[in-house]
Amino acid sequence: MPNERIVYAYEMHLDGRKISVSLVTMQIKPAGPGRATLKVTEQGAFLDGYDDAGSRESGTGFLLEKLGASLSD
């Protein structure tokens, strides 16, 4: 949705095998002058017993921190 939501899908591979597929929704809402809130929802299917949602959450947090740092420079 323009100016409100970003939706994307991706898949991860490890050693040539597909280990997961995900659908991500990032919802952006105004939170006052010059501010916004971001809500991230990820739905994933883990394949071949490779279930490591903790690493996925950590990686997403890392990328969002880098994005925030680049926007504040």
C-alpha atoms as an extended CHARMM CRD file, in Angstrom:
* protein
*
        73  EXT
         1         1  MET       CA              0.0000000000        0.0000000000        0.0000000000  PROA      1               0.0000000000
         2         2  PRO       CA              1.5310000000        3.3290000000       -0.9840000000  PROA      2               0.0000000000
         3         3  ASN       CA              2.8250000000        5.3660000000        1.9770000000  PROA      3               0.0000000000
         4         4  GLU       CA              1.8120000000        2.6790000000        4.4830000000  PROA      4               0.0000000000
         5         5  ARG       CA              2.9370000000       -0.8880000000        3.8020000000  PROA      5               0.0000000000
         6         6  ILE       CA              5.7610000000       -2.7800000000        2.1190000000  PROA      6               0.0000000000
         7         7  VAL       CA              5.2620000000       -6.4720000000        1.3580000000  PROA      7               0.0000000000
         8         8  TYR       CA              7.9900000000       -8.7450000000        0.0240000000  PROA      8               0.0000000000
         9         9  ALA       CA              8.8230000000      -12.4220000000       -0.2090000000  PROA      9               0.0000000000
        10        10  TYR       CA             12.1650000000      -14.1870000000       -0.1700000000  PROA      10              0.0000000000
        11        11  GLU       CA             13.7340000000      -17.6010000000        0.1020000000  PROA      11              0.0000000000
        12        12  MET       CA             16.9320000000      -18.7110000000        1.7890000000  PROA      12              0.0000000000
        13        13  HSD       CA             19.3710000000      -21.3280000000        0.5650000000  PROA      13              0.0000000000
        14        14  LEU       CA             22.1510000000      -23.1390000000        2.4070000000  PROA      14              0.0000000000
        15        15  ASP       CA             24.6630000000      -25.3500000000        0.6080000000  PROA      15              0.0000000000
        16        16  GLY       CA             22.4990000000      -25.4190000000       -2.5100000000  PROA      16              0.0000000000
        17        17  ARG       CA             19.2530000000      -26.4150000000       -0.7320000000  PROA      17              0.0000000000
        18        18  LYS       CA             16.2670000000      -24.2130000000       -0.0890000000  PROA      18              0.0000000000
        19        19  ILE       CA             15.8390000000      -24.0190000000        3.7010000000  PROA      19              0.0000000000
        20        20  SER       CA             12.9790000000      -21.5310000000        4.0380000000  PROA      20              0.0000000000
        21        21  VAL       CA             10.5600000000      -19.1790000000        2.3220000000  PROA      21              0.0000000000
        22        22  SER       CA              9.1100000000      -16.0680000000        3.9230000000  PROA      22              0.0000000000
        23        23  LEU       CA              6.4760000000      -13.4120000000        3.3790000000  PROA      23              0.0000000000
        24        24  VAL       CA              7.1930000000      -10.1290000000        5.1730000000  PROA      24              0.0000000000
        25        25  THR       CA              4.9200000000       -7.1520000000        5.7950000000  PROA      25              0.0000000000
        26        26  MET       CA              6.3710000000       -3.8720000000        7.0280000000  PROA      26              0.0000000000
        27        27  GLN       CA              3.6750000000       -1.4460000000        8.1750000000  PROA      27              0.0000000000
        28        28  ILE       CA              4.6730000000        2.1970000000        8.5820000000  PROA      28              0.0000000000
        29        29  LYS       CA              2.4620000000        4.6560000000       10.4940000000  PROA      29              0.0000000000
        30        30  PRO       CA              2.9740000000        8.3060000000       11.4390000000  PROA      30              0.0000000000
        31        31  ALA       CA              3.8750000000        8.8580000000       15.1160000000  PROA      31              0.0000000000
        32        32  GLY       CA              4.1800000000       12.6210000000       15.3460000000  PROA      32              0.0000000000
        33        33  PRO       CA              6.1810000000       15.2510000000       13.4860000000  PROA      33              0.0000000000
        34        34  GLY       CA              9.1620000000       13.6490000000       11.7510000000  PROA      34              0.0000000000
        35        35  ARG       CA              8.5090000000       10.2660000000       13.4060000000  PROA      35              0.0000000000
        36        36  ALA       CA              6.9770000000        6.9350000000       12.4100000000  PROA      36              0.0000000000
        37        37  THR       CA              6.3990000000        3.4900000000       13.8690000000  PROA      37              0.0000000000
        38        38  LEU       CA              7.3720000000        0.3280000000       12.0450000000  PROA      38              0.0000000000
        39        39  LYS       CA              5.6670000000       -3.0290000000       12.5880000000  PROA      39              0.0000000000
        40        40  VAL       CA              7.3290000000       -6.0340000000       10.9540000000  PROA      40              0.0000000000
        41        41  THR       CA              5.4400000000       -9.3090000000       10.5220000000  PROA      41              0.0000000000
        42        42  GLU       CA              7.1970000000      -12.2890000000        8.9630000000  PROA      42              0.0000000000
        43        43  GLN       CA              5.5040000000      -15.5470000000        8.0790000000  PROA      43              0.0000000000
        44        44  GLY       CA              7.9330000000      -18.3100000000        7.2860000000  PROA      44              0.0000000000
        45        45  ALA       CA              7.9600000000      -21.9070000000        6.1990000000  PROA      45              0.0000000000
        46        46  PHE       CA             11.0680000000      -23.7780000000        7.3170000000  PROA      46              0.0000000000
        47        47  LEU       CA             12.0430000000      -26.6980000000        5.1250000000  PROA      47              0.0000000000
        48        48  ASP       CA             14.0060000000      -29.9030000000        5.7260000000  PROA      48              0.0000000000
        49        49  GLY       CA             13.8750000000      -29.4860000000        9.5100000000  PROA      49              0.0000000000
        50        50  TYR       CA             15.8520000000      -26.2440000000        9.4070000000  PROA      50              0.0000000000
        51        51  ASP       CA             13.8870000000      -24.2410000000       11.9790000000  PROA      51              0.0000000000
        52        52  ASP       CA             15.9100000000      -21.2950000000       13.2670000000  PROA      52              0.0000000000
        53        53  ALA       CA             13.4850000000      -18.4060000000       13.7410000000  PROA      53              0.0000000000
        54        54  GLY       CA             15.7790000000      -16.8380000000       16.3570000000  PROA      54              0.0000000000
        55        55  SER       CA             18.5340000000      -16.2910000000       13.8140000000  PROA      55              0.0000000000
        56        56  ARG       CA             15.9990000000      -14.8600000000       11.3680000000  PROA      56              0.0000000000
        57        57  GLU       CA             14.7300000000      -12.3910000000       13.9800000000  PROA      57              0.0000000000
        58        58  SER       CA             18.2800000000      -11.4030000000       14.9080000000  PROA      58              0.0000000000
        59        59  GLY       CA             19.2140000000      -10.8690000000       11.2520000000  PROA      59              0.0000000000
        60        60  THR       CA             16.1340000000       -8.7360000000       10.5820000000  PROA      60              0.0000000000
        61        61  GLY       CA             16.8980000000       -6.6200000000       13.6590000000  PROA      61              0.0000000000
        62        62  PHE       CA             20.4850000000       -6.1360000000       12.4870000000  PROA      62              0.0000000000
        63        63  LEU       CA             19.3290000000       -4.9840000000        9.0330000000  PROA      63              0.0000000000
        64        64  LEU       CA             16.7530000000       -2.5790000000       10.5090000000  PROA      64              0.0000000000
        65        65  GLU       CA             19.3940000000       -1.0600000000       12.8060000000  PROA      65              0.0000000000
        66        66  LYS       CA             21.6650000000       -0.4990000000        9.8040000000  PROA      66              0.0000000000
        67        67  LEU       CA             18.7780000000        1.0810000000        7.8880000000  PROA      67              0.0000000000
        68        68  GLY       CA             18.0270000000        3.4070000000       10.8060000000  PROA      68              0.0000000000
        69        69  ALA       CA             21.6770000000        4.4050000000       11.1040000000  PROA      69              0.0000000000
        70        70  SER       CA             21.8650000000        5.2200000000        7.3930000000  PROA      70              0.0000000000
        71        71  LEU       CA             18.7530000000        7.4010000000        7.6190000000  PROA      71              0.0000000000
        72        72  SER       CA             20.0760000000        9.3980000000       10.5710000000  PROA      72              0.0000000000
        73        73  ASP       CA             23.4460000000       10.2410000000        8.9600000000  PROA      73              0.0000000000
